[in-house]
Amino acid sequence: MILYQSKFLKVNYLELQYLMHFYWTDYAGYMDEEGVYHEFINFLNKRIYKRANQIYVDWIKVEHLISQETIDWFIQYILPKIASHKAYKLAFLLKNPKKIAVPEKIKVNNTYIQAQVFDNPKFLMEWLMDGAERKEPGIDDHDHNHGTTSCHT
């Protein structure tokens, strides 16, 4: 299910896996750094009803715009609004994973989420889904609890 789609960003939600996947379109490569922030804010303003246990953010097409400050902002302001109360893992995809530092554990809504950066989407998905909770079809998963974030390494 597509939760959000613009010329620059798509957010897909795989309901049975509680997985939210952010990925940038080819047009996103023409944006500036402010455009990245703007797209996430637009997404949040669409009144999201789905929240995820696993979150996958593919930065590859906008990697030239991503700084440590962008990652820190995402973790502090976006992650608490999209993570469920059972959030489990957060994975970032970059061509150069050493470009940023991500804490191994991030506290969101009184739960610790494991976080990691990958350069290979196959390994990312294997790690992300290892131990992941699966939803039985037909069960309602609305979650409106918005919380706070803190990081631990």
ABEGO torsion letter per residue (X at the ends): XBABBBAABBBBBBAAAGBBBBBBBAAAAABBAAAAAAAAAAAAAAGBABBBABBBBBAAAAAAABBAAAAAAAAAAAAAAABBAABABBBBBBABAAABBBBABBBBGGBBBBBBBBABAAAAAAAAABGBBBBBBGBBABBABBBBBBBBX
